[in-house]
Amino acid sequence: MNTKNTSQNILIIGASRGIGLGFVKMLLERQETVNIYATYRKKETAQDLFKLQIKYSSCLNLLQLDITQEEQICTLAKQLKQEISELHLVVNCVGILHGNNINPEKSLRHINTENLLTYFQVNSIASVLLAKHLLPFFRHSHNSVFATISAKVGSIEDNYLGGWYGYRASKAALNMFLKTISIEYKRTCPHTIVVALHPGTTDTNLSKPFQKNVPPEKLFSVERTVKQLLTIIDNLTENDTGQFFSWDGSCLPW
């Protein structure tokens, strides 16, 4: 799918900072006609996004969204329907690894039911709810992409270190959701490619507490990560639907 086509409607979920904000910036810089919808959860943590909106007021539209609330996703779809009938690219960049008394579990003794539920609500369930409510926007004849930021640690086959129970399991569940979504979408909106994307370790708030063990050459800037992921998206074909791609374009094992 080539995001360099003209007159594209794009939705970036979780665009207030990090990779999501990076997607908005890079897509706005492309010399093409785009109409970007970008979501944020709290205005006070989305100041950079609002500054962009002032500069690109004709093509950047901001919408508040808490993706853990299905009624808000439903409202988002209704808001979009008032303006557009098609989406050509959706990227869900929302994810949680730590914060609000949540930390990756090092062993079973750290397992906490409430934290596990939060991991799954944010990292897994949100994407399948987005796919549910946004499906009507993909019922068109143009090539389109529904992508979600996943993580290599969600690969069951690639798990050799253990730990991080909630994050690993929620990303594995996300991958299964996306694979299953891709099968239904192939029947209902066959020109939509559904993929999971592993961005690599990126210099964002999500990875900050764990960066000391990452070699400098393996710690990517947001700009590099987004450029790599957009290269993957630009080169997707309908045969790629249901796949799990790493930042370098290789397919990861489930």
C-alpha positions as CSV (number, residue, x, y, z in Angstrom):
1,M,0.0,0.0,0.0
2,N,1.5,3.3,-1.0
3,T,0.8,6.2,1.3
4,K,2.1,8.6,-1.4
5,N,-1.2,8.4,-3.3
6,T,-3.2,11.6,-3.2
7,S,-6.3,12.4,-1.2
8,Q,-5.7,10.0,1.7
9,N,-7.7,9.9,4.9
10,I,-5.4,8.8,7.7
11,L,-6.1,8.1,11.3
12,I,-3.3,7.9,13.9
13,I,-4.4,6.6,17.3
14,G,-2.3,7.8,20.2
15,A,-0.6,10.8,18.5
16,S,0.2,13.0,21.5
17,R,3.8,11.8,21.8
18,G,6.4,9.2,20.9
19,I,5.8,7.1,17.8
20,G,2.3,8.4,17.2
21,L,3.4,12.0,17.1
22,G,6.3,10.9,14.9
23,F,3.9,9.4,12.4
24,V,1.8,12.6,12.3
25,K,4.9,14.8,11.8
26,M,6.4,12.6,9.0
27,L,3.1,12.2,7.2
28,L,2.5,16.0,7.3
29,E,5.9,16.6,5.8
30,R,5.2,14.4,2.7
31,Q,4.4,16.3,-0.4
32,E,1.0,14.9,-1.0
33,T,-2.7,15.6,-0.2
34,V,-3.5,14.0,3.1
35,N,-6.3,14.5,5.6
36,I,-5.0,13.3,9.0
37,Y,-7.1,12.6,12.1
38,A,-5.0,12.2,15.2
39,T,-6.2,11.2,18.7
40,Y,-5.0,12.2,22.1
41,R,-6.1,11.1,25.6
42,K,-5.2,14.2,27.7
43,K,-4.8,17.7,26.3
44,E,-2.1,18.6,28.9
45,T,0.2,15.8,27.5
46,A,-0.5,16.7,23.9
47,Q,0.9,20.2,23.6
48,D,3.3,19.3,20.7
49,L,0.3,17.8,18.8
50,F,-1.8,21.0,19.3
51,K,1.1,23.1,18.1
52,L,1.2,21.1,14.9
53,Q,-2.5,21.5,14.5
54,I,-2.1,25.3,14.5
55,K,0.5,25.0,11.7
56,Y,-1.4,22.5,9.6
57,S,-5.0,23.5,10.5
58,S,-6.3,22.6,7.0
59,C,-5.3,19.0,7.1
60,L,-4.7,18.0,10.7
61,N,-7.8,17.2,12.9
62,L,-7.5,16.4,16.5
63,L,-9.9,14.1,18.4
64,Q,-9.9,13.2,22.1
65,L,-10.1,9.4,22.8
66,D,-9.6,7.0,25.6
67,I,-9.3,3.7,23.8
68,T,-10.1,1.7,26.9
69,Q,-13.7,3.0,26.5
70,E,-15.7,1.4,23.7
71,E,-18.3,4.1,23.8
72,Q,-15.6,6.7,23.0
73,I,-14.4,4.6,20.0
74,C,-18.0,4.4,18.8
75,T,-18.3,8.2,19.2
76,L,-15.0,8.6,17.2
77,A,-16.4,6.6,14.4
78,K,-19.6,8.7,14.4
79,Q,-17.4,11.9,14.3
80,L,-15.4,10.6,11.4
81,K,-18.6,9.6,9.5
82,Q,-19.7,13.2,9.5
83,E,-16.7,14.2,7.5
84,I,-15.4,11.1,5.5
85,S,-16.6,7.8,4.2
86,E,-13.3,6.1,3.7
87,L,-10.1,5.5,5.6
88,H,-6.8,4.6,3.8
89,L,-4.4,4.2,6.7
90,V,-5.0,3.6,10.4
91,V,-2.1,3.1,12.8
92,N,-2.8,2.4,16.5
93,C,0.3,3.5,18.4
94,V,-1.2,3.2,21.9
95,G,0.5,0.8,24.3
96,I,1.5,0.4,28.0
97,L,4.6,-1.2,29.5
98,H,4.9,0.7,32.8
99,G,3.4,3.6,34.7
100,N,0.6,4.1,37.3
101,N,2.1,1.5,39.6
102,I,2.5,-0.9,36.7
103,N,5.9,-2.4,36.1
104,P,6.9,-5.5,33.9
105,E,6.8,-8.5,36.1
106,K,10.2,-10.2,36.7
107,S,8.7,-13.3,38.2
108,L,5.4,-14.9,39.2
109,R,5.5,-13.3,42.6
110,H,4.9,-9.9,40.9
111,I,1.7,-11.0,39.1
112,N,-1.2,-8.7,39.9
113,T,-4.7,-9.2,38.5
114,E,-5.5,-5.6,38.2
115,N,-2.3,-4.8,36.3
116,L,-2.8,-7.8,34.0
117,L,-6.3,-6.5,33.1
118,T,-4.9,-3.1,32.3
119,Y,-2.2,-4.6,30.0
120,F,-4.9,-6.5,28.1
121,Q,-7.3,-3.6,28.0
122,V,-4.8,-1.2,26.5
123,N,-2.5,-3.4,24.5
124,S,-5.0,-6.0,23.2
125,I,-8.7,-5.2,23.4
126,A,-8.4,-1.6,22.1
127,S,-7.3,-2.7,18.7
128,V,-10.0,-5.2,18.2
129,L,-12.6,-2.6,19.2
130,L,-11.1,-0.1,16.7
131,A,-11.3,-2.8,14.0
132,K,-14.9,-3.4,14.9
133,H,-16.1,0.3,14.7
134,L,-13.8,1.3,11.8
135,L,-14.7,-1.6,9.5
136,P,-17.3,0.4,7.5
137,F,-14.6,3.0,6.5
138,F,-12.6,0.2,4.8
139,R,-15.4,-1.0,2.6
140,H,-14.1,0.6,-0.5
141,S,-12.0,-0.3,-3.6
142,H,-8.8,1.5,-2.7
143,N,-5.8,-0.2,-1.1
144,S,-5.7,0.5,2.7
145,V,-3.9,-0.5,5.8
146,F,-5.0,-1.2,9.4
147,A,-1.8,-1.5,11.5
148,T,-1.0,-1.7,15.2
149,I,2.3,-1.3,17.0
150,S,3.0,-4.6,18.6
151,A,6.3,-5.9,20.1
152,K,8.7,-8.7,19.4
153,V,8.4,-9.8,23.0
154,G,4.8,-10.8,22.1
155,S,6.2,-13.6,19.9
156,I,5.6,-16.9,21.7
157,E,8.2,-18.7,19.6
158,D,10.8,-16.0,20.3
159,N,10.4,-16.0,24.1
160,Y,13.7,-17.3,25.5
161,L,14.1,-15.0,28.5
162,G,10.7,-15.1,30.3
163,G,9.4,-12.4,32.6
164,W,7.2,-9.4,31.5
165,Y,4.2,-11.7,31.8
166,G,1.5,-9.1,31.3
167,Y,3.2,-7.2,28.5
168,R,4.2,-10.3,26.6
169,A,0.8,-11.9,27.0
170,S,-1.1,-8.8,26.0
171,K,1.0,-8.3,22.9
172,A,0.6,-12.0,22.0
173,A,-3.2,-11.6,22.4
174,L,-3.0,-8.5,20.2
175,N,-1.2,-10.5,17.5
176,M,-3.9,-13.1,17.6
177,F,-6.6,-10.4,17.4
178,L,-4.9,-8.9,14.3
179,K,-4.5,-12.2,12.6
180,T,-8.2,-13.0,13.2
181,I,-9.2,-9.5,12.1
182,S,-7.2,-9.9,8.9
183,I,-9.3,-13.0,8.0
184,E,-12.6,-11.3,8.5
185,Y,-11.5,-8.1,6.8
186,K,-10.4,-10.2,3.8
187,R,-14.0,-11.2,3.4
188,T,-15.7,-7.9,4.2
189,C,-13.1,-5.3,2.9
190,P,-10.7,-7.3,0.8
191,H,-8.4,-4.4,-0.1
192,T,-7.5,-3.7,3.5
193,I,-4.1,-5.1,4.7
194,V,-4.0,-5.8,8.5
195,V,-0.6,-6.0,10.1
196,A,1.3,-6.0,13.4
197,L,4.4,-3.9,13.5
198,H,7.4,-4.3,15.8
199,P,9.2,-0.9,15.9
200,G,12.4,-2.0,17.6
201,T,13.5,-0.3,20.8
202,T,12.7,3.4,20.3
203,D,13.8,6.3,22.5
204,T,10.4,7.1,24.0
205,N,8.9,7.2,27.5
206,L,7.8,3.6,27.1
207,S,11.4,2.3,26.8
208,K,13.2,4.9,29.0
209,P,13.5,2.7,32.2
210,F,15.0,-0.1,30.2
211,Q,17.4,1.7,27.8
212,K,20.6,1.1,29.9
213,N,20.8,-2.4,28.6
214,V,20.2,-1.5,25.0
215,P,23.3,-1.1,22.7
216,P,23.4,2.5,21.2
217,E,23.0,1.1,17.7
218,K,19.8,-0.8,18.8
219,L,18.2,2.3,20.3
220,F,16.3,4.1,17.6
221,S,15.2,7.7,17.4
222,V,11.5,8.3,16.9
223,E,12.2,9.7,13.4
224,R,14.2,6.6,12.4
225,T,11.5,4.2,13.7
226,V,8.7,6.0,11.9
227,K,10.7,6.2,8.7
228,Q,11.3,2.4,8.9
229,L,7.7,1.6,9.6
230,L,6.4,3.9,6.9
231,T,8.7,2.1,4.4
232,I,7.1,-1.2,5.4
233,I,3.6,0.3,5.1
234,D,4.4,1.8,1.7
235,N,5.5,-1.5,0.3
236,L,2.7,-3.7,1.7
237,T,0.6,-5.8,-0.8
238,E,-2.7,-7.6,-0.2
239,N,-0.7,-10.8,0.2
240,D,0.9,-9.4,3.4
241,T,-2.3,-9.1,5.4
242,G,-2.2,-11.0,8.7
243,Q,1.6,-10.8,9.0
244,F,3.8,-9.6,11.9
245,F,6.6,-7.3,10.6
246,S,9.8,-6.2,12.3
247,W,11.2,-2.7,11.8
248,D,13.6,-4.0,9.1
249,G,10.8,-5.5,7.0
250,S,11.4,-9.1,8.0
251,C,8.5,-11.3,9.2
252,L,8.5,-12.3,12.8
253,P,7.3,-15.7,14.2
254,W,4.0,-15.7,16.1
